[in-house]
């Protein structure tokens, strides 16, 4: 589809990094969630 083609042209790393893989996306989200609180220094929640 044109949409996917546009994504590949605009964000080639998006398909390479995530590749619509839930596991990989989850890993990235986990890492981000781990870093977020560390950077803020504790926000509670």
PQR file with spaces between the fields and no chain letter, atoms N, CA, C, O and H, PARSE charges and radii, in Angstrom:
ATOM       1  N    UNK     1       0.820   -1.212    0.000 -0.4000 1.5000
ATOM       2  CA   UNK     1       0.000    0.000    0.000 -0.0000 2.0000
ATOM       3  C    UNK     1       0.852    1.259    0.000  0.5500 1.7000
ATOM       4  O    UNK     1       2.018    1.233    0.394 -0.5500 1.4000
ATOM       5  N    UNK     2       0.262    2.357   -0.443 -0.4000 1.5000
ATOM       6  CA   UNK     2       1.020    3.624   -0.498 -0.0000 2.0000
ATOM       7  C    UNK     2       1.414    4.067    0.909  0.5500 1.7000
ATOM       8  O    UNK     2       2.508    4.588    1.125 -0.5500 1.4000
ATOM       9  H    UNK     2      -0.685    2.378   -0.763  0.4000 1.0000
ATOM      10  N    UNK     3       0.509    3.854    1.860 -0.4000 1.5000
ATOM      11  CA   UNK     3       0.789    4.291    3.237 -0.0000 2.0000
ATOM      12  C    UNK     3       2.088    3.667    3.744  0.5500 1.7000
ATOM      13  O    UNK     3       2.962    4.356    4.270 -0.5500 1.4000
ATOM      14  H    UNK     3      -0.380    3.431    1.685  0.4000 1.0000
ATOM      15  N    UNK     4       2.193    2.357    3.577 -0.4000 1.5000
ATOM      16  CA   UNK     4       3.396    1.663    4.072 -0.0000 2.0000
ATOM      17  C    UNK     4       4.620    2.149    3.297  0.5500 1.7000
ATOM      18  O    UNK     4       5.700    2.311    3.865 -0.5500 1.4000
ATOM      19  H    UNK     4       1.483    1.798    3.150  0.4000 1.0000
ATOM      20  N    UNK     5       4.442    2.377    2.003 -0.4000 1.5000
ATOM      21  CA   UNK     5       5.576    2.854    1.199 -0.0000 2.0000
ATOM      22  C    UNK     5       6.047    4.200    1.727  0.5500 1.7000
ATOM      23  O    UNK     5       7.247    4.445    1.848 -0.5500 1.4000
ATOM      24  H    UNK     5       3.565    2.245    1.542  0.4000 1.0000
ATOM      25  N    UNK     6       5.099    5.064    2.039 -0.4000 1.5000
ATOM      26  CA   UNK     6       5.443    6.394    2.560 -0.0000 2.0000
ATOM      27  C    UNK     6       6.189    6.244    3.887  0.5500 1.7000
ATOM      28  O    UNK     6       7.156    6.959    4.149 -0.5500 1.4000
ATOM      29  H    UNK     6       4.124    4.865    1.941  0.4000 1.0000
ATOM      30  N    UNK     7       5.735    5.320    4.709 -0.4000 1.5000
ATOM      31  CA   UNK     7       6.401    5.106    6.007 -0.0000 2.0000
ATOM      32  C    UNK     7       7.839    4.669    5.768  0.5500 1.7000
ATOM      33  O    UNK     7       8.763    5.155    6.421 -0.5500 1.4000
ATOM      34  H    UNK     7       4.949    4.740    4.496  0.4000 1.0000
ATOM      35  N    UNK     8       8.018    3.746    4.825 -0.4000 1.5000
ATOM      36  CA   UNK     8       9.375    3.256    4.544 -0.0000 2.0000
ATOM      37  C    UNK     8      10.260    4.392    4.058  0.5500 1.7000
ATOM      38  O    UNK     8      11.441    4.454    4.400 -0.5500 1.4000
ATOM      39  H    UNK     8       7.267    3.352    4.295  0.4000 1.0000
ATOM      40  N    UNK     9       9.692    5.289    3.264 -0.4000 1.5000
ATOM      41  CA   UNK     9      10.478    6.411    2.731 -0.0000 2.0000
ATOM      42  C    UNK     9      10.728    7.464    3.804  0.5500 1.7000
ATOM      43  O    UNK     9      11.794    8.079    3.850 -0.5500 1.4000
ATOM      44  H    UNK     9       8.732    5.238    2.987  0.4000 1.0000
ATOM      45  N    UNK    10       9.731    7.664    4.670 -0.4000 1.5000
ATOM      46  CA   UNK    10       9.869    8.688    5.705 -0.0000 2.0000
ATOM      47  C    UNK    10      10.600    8.147    6.927  0.5500 1.7000
ATOM      48  O    UNK    10      11.566    8.746    7.401 -0.5500 1.4000
ATOM      49  H    UNK    10       8.865    7.164    4.633  0.4000 1.0000
ATOM      50  N    UNK    11      10.130    7.009    7.431 -0.4000 1.5000
ATOM      51  CA   UNK    11      10.777    6.415    8.615 -0.0000 2.0000
ATOM      52  C    UNK    11      11.239    4.998    8.306  0.5500 1.7000
ATOM      53  O    UNK    11      10.604    4.036    8.738 -0.5500 1.4000
ATOM      54  H    UNK    11       9.345    6.523    7.046  0.4000 1.0000
ATOM      55  N    UNK    12      12.334    4.852    7.567 -0.4000 1.5000
ATOM      56  CA   UNK    12      12.841    3.503    7.244 -0.0000 2.0000
ATOM      57  C    UNK    12      13.243    2.745    8.498  0.5500 1.7000
ATOM      58  O    UNK    12      13.170    1.517    8.548 -0.5500 1.4000
ATOM      59  H    UNK    12      12.851    5.633    7.216  0.4000 1.0000
ATOM      60  N    UNK    13      13.669    3.492    9.510 -0.4000 1.5000
ATOM      61  CA   UNK    13      14.096    2.818   10.752 -0.0000 2.0000
ATOM      62  C    UNK    13      12.901    2.271   11.528  0.5500 1.7000
ATOM      63  O    UNK    13      13.029    1.320   12.298 -0.5500 1.4000
ATOM      64  H    UNK    13      13.729    4.489    9.469  0.4000 1.0000
ATOM      65  N    UNK    14      11.741    2.883   11.315 -0.4000 1.5000
ATOM      66  CA   UNK    14      10.549    2.442   12.041 -0.0000 2.0000
ATOM      67  C    UNK    14      10.266    0.962   11.747  0.5500 1.7000
ATOM      68  O    UNK    14      10.073    0.165   12.664 -0.5500 1.4000
ATOM      69  H    UNK    14      11.636    3.656   10.689  0.4000 1.0000
ATOM      70  N    UNK    15      10.243    0.607   10.449 -0.4000 1.5000
ATOM      71  CA   UNK    15       9.946   -0.779   10.086 -0.0000 2.0000
ATOM      72  C    UNK    15      11.099   -1.692   10.495  0.5500 1.7000
ATOM      73  O    UNK    15      10.882   -2.844   10.870 -0.5500 1.4000
ATOM      74  H    UNK    15      10.400    1.255    9.704  0.4000 1.0000
ATOM      75  N    UNK    16      12.324   -1.173   10.421 -0.4000 1.5000
ATOM      76  CA   UNK    16      13.479   -2.003   10.764 -0.0000 2.0000
ATOM      77  C    UNK    16      13.537   -2.234   12.263  0.5500 1.7000
ATOM      78  O    UNK    16      13.845   -3.333   12.723 -0.5500 1.4000
ATOM      79  H    UNK    16      12.500   -0.237   10.117  0.4000 1.0000
ATOM      80  N    UNK    17      13.237   -1.179   13.023 -0.4000 1.5000
ATOM      81  CA   UNK    17      13.338   -1.288   14.485 -0.0000 2.0000
ATOM      82  C    UNK    17      12.190   -2.126   15.045  0.5500 1.7000
ATOM      83  O    UNK    17      12.421   -3.118   15.736 -0.5500 1.4000
ATOM      84  H    UNK    17      12.987   -0.286   12.649  0.4000 1.0000
ATOM      85  N    UNK    18      10.977   -1.734   14.752 -0.4000 1.5000
ATOM      86  CA   UNK    18       9.822   -2.427   15.324 -0.0000 2.0000
ATOM      87  C    UNK    18       9.424   -3.624   14.456  0.5500 1.7000
ATOM      88  O    UNK    18       9.217   -4.722   14.971 -0.5500 1.4000
ATOM      89  H    UNK    18      10.789   -0.928   14.191  0.4000 1.0000
ATOM      90  N    UNK    19       9.318   -3.418   13.161 -0.4000 1.5000
ATOM      91  CA   UNK    19       8.918   -4.478   12.223 -0.0000 2.0000
ATOM      92  C    UNK    19       7.580   -5.083   12.649  0.5500 1.7000
ATOM      93  O    UNK    19       7.323   -6.263   12.408 -0.5500 1.4000
ATOM      94  H    UNK    19       9.486   -2.526   12.742  0.4000 1.0000
ATOM      95  N    UNK    20       6.728   -4.271   13.283 -0.4000 1.5000
ATOM      96  CA   UNK    20       5.406   -4.737   13.727 -0.0000 2.0000
ATOM      97  C    UNK    20       5.545   -5.977   14.604  0.5500 1.7000
ATOM      98  O    UNK    20       4.675   -6.848   14.599 -0.5500 1.4000
ATOM      99  H    UNK    20       6.936   -3.313   13.479  0.4000 1.0000
ATOM     100  N    UNK    21       6.644   -6.052   15.357 -0.4000 1.5000
ATOM     101  CA   UNK    21       6.849   -7.194   16.247 -0.0000 2.0000
ATOM     102  C    UNK    21       6.458   -6.780   17.659  0.5500 1.7000
ATOM     103  O    UNK    21       7.069   -5.884   18.241 -0.5500 1.4000
ATOM     104  H    UNK    21       7.350   -5.345   15.361  0.4000 1.0000
ATOM     105  N    UNK    22       5.449   -7.426   18.201 -0.4000 1.5000
ATOM     106  CA   UNK    22       4.976   -7.034   19.533 -0.0000 2.0000
ATOM     107  C    UNK    22       6.079   -7.190   20.569  0.5500 1.7000
ATOM     108  O    UNK    22       6.264   -6.319   21.419 -0.5500 1.4000
ATOM     109  H    UNK    22       4.953   -8.153   17.727  0.4000 1.0000
ATOM     110  N    UNK    23       6.806   -8.292   20.502 -0.4000 1.5000
ATOM     111  CA   UNK    23       7.840   -8.550   21.516 -0.0000 2.0000
ATOM     112  C    UNK    23       8.877   -7.428   21.492  0.5500 1.7000
ATOM     113  O    UNK    23       9.229   -6.886   22.539 -0.5500 1.4000
ATOM     114  H    UNK    23       6.655   -8.999   19.812  0.4000 1.0000
ATOM     115  N    UNK    24       9.364   -7.080   20.304 -0.4000 1.5000
ATOM     116  CA   UNK    24      10.396   -6.036   20.209 -0.0000 2.0000
ATOM     117  C    UNK    24       9.835   -4.717   20.721  0.5500 1.7000
ATOM     118  O    UNK    24      10.511   -3.986   21.444 -0.5500 1.4000
ATOM     119  H    UNK    24       9.077   -7.521   19.453  0.4000 1.0000
ATOM     120  N    UNK    25       8.606   -4.419   20.346 -0.4000 1.5000
ATOM     121  CA   UNK    25       7.983   -3.163   20.784 -0.0000 2.0000
ATOM     122  C    UNK    25       7.861   -3.167   22.302  0.5500 1.7000
ATOM     123  O    UNK    25       8.113   -2.153   22.952 -0.5500 1.4000
ATOM     124  H    UNK    25       8.057   -5.014   19.758  0.4000 1.0000
ATOM     125  N    UNK    26       7.476   -4.299   22.860 -0.4000 1.5000
ATOM     126  CA   UNK    26       7.327   -4.391   24.317 -0.0000 2.0000
ATOM     127  C    UNK    26       8.665   -4.137   24.993  0.5500 1.7000
ATOM     128  O    UNK    26       8.742   -3.409   25.982 -0.5500 1.4000
ATOM     129  H    UNK    26       7.271   -5.123   22.331  0.4000 1.0000
ATOM     130  N    UNK    27       9.717   -4.743   24.454 -0.4000 1.5000
ATOM     131  CA   UNK    27      11.054   -4.551   25.034 -0.0000 2.0000
ATOM     132  C    UNK    27      11.405   -3.070   25.048  0.5500 1.7000
ATOM     133  O    UNK    27      11.885   -2.551   26.056 -0.5500 1.4000
ATOM     134  H    UNK    27       9.655   -5.335   23.651  0.4000 1.0000
ATOM     135  N    UNK    28      11.166   -2.393   23.931 -0.4000 1.5000
ATOM     136  CA   UNK    28      11.500   -0.970   23.837 -0.0000 2.0000
ATOM     137  C    UNK    28      10.676   -0.179   24.847  0.5500 1.7000
ATOM     138  O    UNK    28      11.192    0.724   25.505 -0.5500 1.4000
ATOM     139  H    UNK    28      10.776   -2.815   23.113  0.4000 1.0000
ATOM     140  N    UNK    29       9.409   -0.517   24.965 -0.4000 1.5000
ATOM     141  CA   UNK    29       8.548    0.194   25.920 -0.0000 2.0000
ATOM     142  C    UNK    29       9.032   -0.049   27.343  0.5500 1.7000
ATOM     143  O    UNK    29       9.047    0.867   28.165 -0.5500 1.4000
ATOM     144  H    UNK    29       8.991   -1.250   24.430  0.4000 1.0000
ATOM     145  N    UNK    30       9.425   -1.274   27.629 -0.4000 1.5000
ATOM     146  CA   UNK    30       9.916   -1.596   28.975 -0.0000 2.0000
ATOM     147  C    UNK    30      11.145   -0.766   29.301  0.5500 1.7000
ATOM     148  O    UNK    30      11.255   -0.203   30.390 -0.5500 1.4000
ATOM     149  H    UNK    30       9.414   -2.019   26.961  0.4000 1.0000
ATOM     150  N    UNK    31      12.067   -0.694   28.353 -0.4000 1.5000
ATOM     151  CA   UNK    31      13.305    0.065   28.579 -0.0000 2.0000
ATOM     152  C    UNK    31      12.963    1.530   28.816  0.5500 1.7000
ATOM     153  O    UNK    31      13.521    2.164   29.712 -0.5500 1.4000
ATOM     154  H    UNK    31      11.978   -1.151   27.469  0.4000 1.0000
ATOM     155  N    UNK    32      12.048    2.068   28.016 -0.4000 1.5000
ATOM     156  CA   UNK    32      11.675    3.485   28.172 -0.0000 2.0000
ATOM     157  C    UNK    32      11.040    3.706   29.546  0.5500 1.7000
ATOM     158  O    UNK    32      11.362    4.673   30.236 -0.5500 1.4000
ATOM     159  H    UNK    32      11.595    1.553   27.289  0.4000 1.0000
ATOM     160  N    UNK    33      10.146    2.813   29.932 -0.4000 1.5000
ATOM     161  CA   UNK    33       9.459    2.953   31.222 -0.0000 2.0000
ATOM     162  C    UNK    33      10.486    2.885   32.350  0.5500 1.7000
ATOM     163  O    UNK    33      10.317    3.527   33.386 -0.5500 1.4000
ATOM     164  H    UNK    33       9.884    2.028   29.371  0.4000 1.0000
ATOM     165  N    UNK    34      11.542    2.110   32.149 -0.4000 1.5000
ATOM     166  CA   UNK    34      12.572    1.976   33.182 -0.0000 2.0000
ATOM     167  C    UNK    34      13.379    3.256   33.303  0.5500 1.7000
ATOM     168  O    UNK    34      13.813    3.629   34.393 -0.5500 1.4000
ATOM     169  H    UNK    34      11.678    1.588   31.307  0.4000 1.0000
ATOM     170  N    UNK    35      13.579    3.928   32.169 -0.4000 1.5000
ATOM     171  CA   UNK    35      14.416    5.135   32.167 -0.0000 2.0000
ATOM     172  C    UNK    35      13.611    6.358   32.604  0.5500 1.7000
ATOM     173  O    UNK    35      14.139    7.229   33.296 -0.5500 1.4000
ATOM     174  H    UNK    35      13.227    3.625   31.284  0.4000 1.0000
ATOM     175  N    UNK    36      12.349    6.432   32.211 -0.4000 1.5000
ATOM     176  CA   UNK    36      11.518    7.609   32.519 -0.0000 2.0000
ATOM     177  C    UNK    36      11.589    7.980   34.003  0.5500 1.7000
ATOM     178  O    UNK    36      11.971    9.107   34.318 -0.5500 1.4000
ATOM     179  H    UNK    36      11.920    5.725   31.649  0.4000 1.0000
ATOM     180  N    UNK    37      11.240    7.087   34.918 -0.4000 1.5000
ATOM     181  CA   UNK    37      11.253    7.443   36.344 -0.0000 2.0000
ATOM     182  C    UNK    37      12.648    7.800   36.828  0.5500 1.7000
ATOM     183  O    UNK    37      12.804    8.671   37.684 -0.5500 1.4000
ATOM     184  H    UNK    37      10.930    6.172   34.662  0.4000 1.0000
ATOM     185  N    UNK    38      13.652    7.144   36.295 -0.4000 1.5000
ATOM     186  CA   UNK    38      15.032    7.414   36.721 -0.0000 2.0000
ATOM     187  C    UNK    38      15.398    8.853   36.379  0.5500 1.7000
ATOM     188  O    UNK    38      16.031    9.549   37.173 -0.5500 1.4000
ATOM     189  H    UNK    38      13.525    6.437   35.599  0.4000 1.0000
ATOM     190  N    UNK    39      14.992    9.293   35.184 -0.4000 1.5000
ATOM     191  CA   UNK    39      15.341   10.657   34.749 -0.0000 2.0000
ATOM     192  C    UNK    39      14.610   11.683   35.612  0.5500 1.7000
ATOM     193  O    UNK    39      15.208   12.650   36.082 -0.5500 1.4000
ATOM     194  H    UNK    39      14.478    8.727   34.539  0.4000 1.0000
ATOM     195  N    UNK    40      13.312   11.462   35.813 -0.4000 1.5000
ATOM     196  CA   UNK    40      12.515   12.417   36.591 -0.0000 2.0000
ATOM     197  C    UNK    40      12.959   12.429   38.049  0.5500 1.7000
ATOM     198  O    UNK    40      12.863   13.458   38.718 -0.5500 1.4000
ATOM     199  H    UNK    40      12.826   10.676   35.431  0.4000 1.0000
ATOM     200  N    UNK    41      13.438   11.305   38.543 -0.4000 1.5000
ATOM     201  CA   UNK    41      13.878   11.263   39.935 -0.0000 2.0000
ATOM     202  C    UNK    41      12.737   10.872   40.856  0.5500 1.7000
ATOM     203  O    UNK    41      12.752   11.200   42.042 -0.5500 1.4000
ATOM     204  H    UNK    41      13.516   10.469   38.000  0.4000 1.0000
ATOM     205  N    UNK    42      11.742   10.168   40.314 -0.4000 1.5000
ATOM     206  CA   UNK    42      10.650    9.700   41.167 -0.0000 2.0000
ATOM     207  C    UNK    42       9.449   10.600   41.034  0.5500 1.7000
ATOM     208  O    UNK    42       9.484   11.752   41.465 -0.5500 1.4000
ATOM     209  H    UNK    42      11.730    9.902   39.350  0.4000 1.0000
ATOM     210  N    UNK    43       8.369   10.084   40.434 -0.4000 1.5000
ATOM     211  CA   UNK    43       7.171   10.914   40.270 -0.0000 2.0000
ATOM     212  C    UNK    43       5.985   10.275   40.955  0.5500 1.7000
ATOM     213  O    UNK    43       4.888   10.834   40.943 -0.5500 1.4000
ATOM     214  H    UNK    43       8.341    9.148   40.084  0.4000 1.0000
ATOM     215  N    UNK    44       6.186    9.113   41.553 -0.4000 1.5000
ATOM     216  CA   UNK    44       5.076    8.421   42.207 -0.0000 2.0000
ATOM     217  C    UNK    44       4.089    7.895   41.187  0.5500 1.7000
ATOM     218  O    UNK    44       3.999    8.418   40.076 -0.5500 1.4000
ATOM     219  H    UNK    44       7.077    8.660   41.563  0.4000 1.0000
ATOM     220  N    UNK    45       3.344    6.858   41.560 -0.4000 1.5000
ATOM     221  CA   UNK    45       2.395    6.332   40.591 -0.0000 2.0000
ATOM     222  C    UNK    45       2.454    4.851   40.673  0.5500 1.7000
ATOM     223  O    UNK    45       1.738    4.164   39.945 -0.5500 1.4000
ATOM     224  H    UNK    45       3.416    6.433   42.462  0.4000 1.0000
